[in-house]
Amino acid sequence: MELIIQGTFSVYEKYEEVVKFVEENLITACEFSLLIPDMGRPLKLEDYSKTLMELRLVPATVLIFRSEETTDSAMISYLKPDVITLLQNL
């Protein structure tokens, strides 16, 4: 199952803001990484202070969420109930 949460960011915002956006949609804090699909590698800790433009994540990029637990049912359990409700209403 593939779930997508979408956020809009300025090219001058830091990658850290993207990470915070993802964290805000999770029910509990967990260790995760965001991968750039074309590169297949996660963004690194030193990338947090770089802008989205510096990381070449503009004008649009899809990042893949990866956690220690990667089953479909685990993905849904990561999301806050209000986010899941939005999915059920589609």
C-alpha positions as CSV (number, residue, x, y, z in Angstrom):
1,M,0.0,0.0,0.0
2,E,1.3,3.4,-0.9
3,L,0.3,6.5,1.2
4,I,1.2,10.0,0.2
5,I,1.2,13.1,2.4
6,Q,1.8,16.3,0.6
7,G,3.4,19.5,1.7
8,T,4.3,22.7,0.0
9,F,7.6,24.4,0.9
10,S,9.6,27.4,-0.3
11,V,12.8,26.7,-2.2
12,Y,14.6,28.6,0.6
13,E,13.2,26.5,3.4
14,K,15.6,24.1,5.1
15,Y,15.3,20.3,4.7
16,E,14.7,20.3,8.5
17,E,11.3,21.8,7.9
18,V,10.3,18.9,5.7
19,V,11.4,16.5,8.4
20,K,9.3,18.5,10.9
21,F,6.3,18.3,8.6
22,V,6.6,14.5,8.4
23,E,7.0,14.3,12.2
24,E,3.8,16.4,12.7
25,N,1.8,13.8,10.8
26,L,3.1,10.8,12.8
27,I,1.2,9.5,15.8
28,T,4.4,8.9,17.8
29,A,8.1,9.8,17.3
30,C,10.0,7.2,15.5
31,E,13.3,6.8,13.7
32,F,12.9,7.4,10.0
33,S,14.7,8.6,7.0
34,L,13.5,10.2,3.8
35,L,14.9,8.8,0.5
36,I,15.3,10.5,-2.8
37,P,13.9,7.9,-5.2
38,D,16.3,8.6,-8.1
39,M,19.3,8.2,-5.8
40,G,17.9,5.4,-3.5
41,R,19.8,6.9,-0.6
42,P,18.5,8.8,2.5
43,L,19.2,12.4,3.0
44,K,21.9,12.8,5.7
45,L,22.1,14.6,9.0
46,E,24.3,17.3,7.4
47,D,21.5,18.0,4.9
48,Y,19.2,19.3,7.6
49,S,20.6,22.8,7.4
50,K,20.6,23.0,3.6
51,T,17.8,24.6,1.7
52,L,15.6,22.6,-0.7
53,M,17.3,24.5,-3.5
54,E,20.7,23.5,-2.4
55,L,19.6,19.8,-2.2
56,R,18.1,20.1,-5.7
57,L,14.7,19.1,-4.4
58,V,12.9,21.8,-6.5
59,P,10.6,22.5,-8.2
60,A,9.0,19.2,-7.1
61,T,10.2,16.1,-5.4
62,V,8.7,13.0,-3.9
63,L,10.6,11.6,-0.9
64,I,10.1,8.1,0.4
65,F,9.5,7.5,4.1
66,R,11.5,4.6,5.5
67,S,11.4,3.3,9.0
68,E,12.7,0.3,10.9
69,E,9.3,-1.3,10.5
70,T,8.2,-1.3,6.8
71,T,5.1,-3.4,6.6
72,D,1.9,-1.9,5.1
73,S,0.0,-2.1,8.4
74,A,2.9,-0.4,10.2
75,M,2.7,2.5,7.7
76,I,-0.9,3.2,8.6
77,S,-0.2,2.9,12.4
78,Y,2.5,5.6,12.0
79,L,-0.1,8.2,11.0
80,K,-2.2,10.3,13.3
81,P,-5.9,9.4,13.5
82,D,-7.0,12.6,11.8
83,V,-4.7,11.9,8.8
84,I,-6.1,8.3,8.6
85,T,-9.7,9.8,8.7
86,L,-8.8,12.0,5.7
87,L,-7.7,8.8,3.8
88,Q,-10.9,7.0,4.6
89,N,-13.0,9.9,3.3
90,L,-11.4,9.7,-0.2
